[in-house]
């Protein structure tokens, strides 16, 4: 379903567009996802709206059947992609779990700015993006997801999140249409 509106106090939240995550193989080219994220960030900044750049620096400690691959991360793993053009006005959130709300001050940062809606994009669709969308929905934010600005290493997880999960949590649309609403 197309996005219907953007609240006057909408923030952009970009999930894990960082060197280590962008280097992973994904269902859709990460360069395209990064490019759309950068377009959204520039448009939000141009309108004086908050831009949140989220990065992950670890993993939750619980056991799972699919343990974290790769062991130690390279030194630049959590470096945000320079294409995002990080500004001093941006909110940078460092997380240790999939979602950007748990264990961070994201909700506080958004509420201090009067934010009522978030636009989400980034990697991975079925992990960081979905977890953040669920938490945002539970915190009472209106959520819009740029479906052409998200991807996942697993094409099936990506498909299920976009087709089945996101419509229950958010309005979904393309980057182009979200930019039109922003204008």
Steps between C-alpha positions, in 0.01 A plus 500: 500500500642840415596741776225754558673780687806604696449677832659846534740351758628195315850362545700282264657194663767322293595157630856365484623671184855441616807351336477153655131450422521650151772246417264204555331330204135609483183428301518846341826689439605680816632789288143567383370489858776737611427737211130519587585547867731788409225661288255476788755641746576800278128573455427476874796725586393752236165530680656521846362160603696260720724238343594203716795288394501165680799270514549164664815412692425154631229246559263405778662237723222240487543160340335419167504230234665748261799643687670816384727428206856615469609543860687829539405804297753704298605832654285703256193271523281762674619802297198669342513516122648835393232525227250578776674833557469486879435847640549636852122538521443127437420268788740205505374196688730211583320175576600153615184316394287485186261782587597865532278564804612231745786613723540838327370853551323509161149540644619782729678677212189482280255607771718799596463616141124442491528224240174313435598300193807325365601400151715188503758367256816291516636150548395236597131486418421205727725604788586864575229657285222268611599512869512879491165519317338274760637703791406833338146373446484383863630839618212669316685651205349504154737294286569518128744261334676574172473150355751563222753628755518180706664164434605185678761230445212251469260574210216301661527682832500828308189400304305387806586815695402733214186311394368362829651672804546865403141559387389408853736752661532783254412666176737393225605674183792575271770753570374710207146518641622574851709785362188635326311493830791675667487779242 
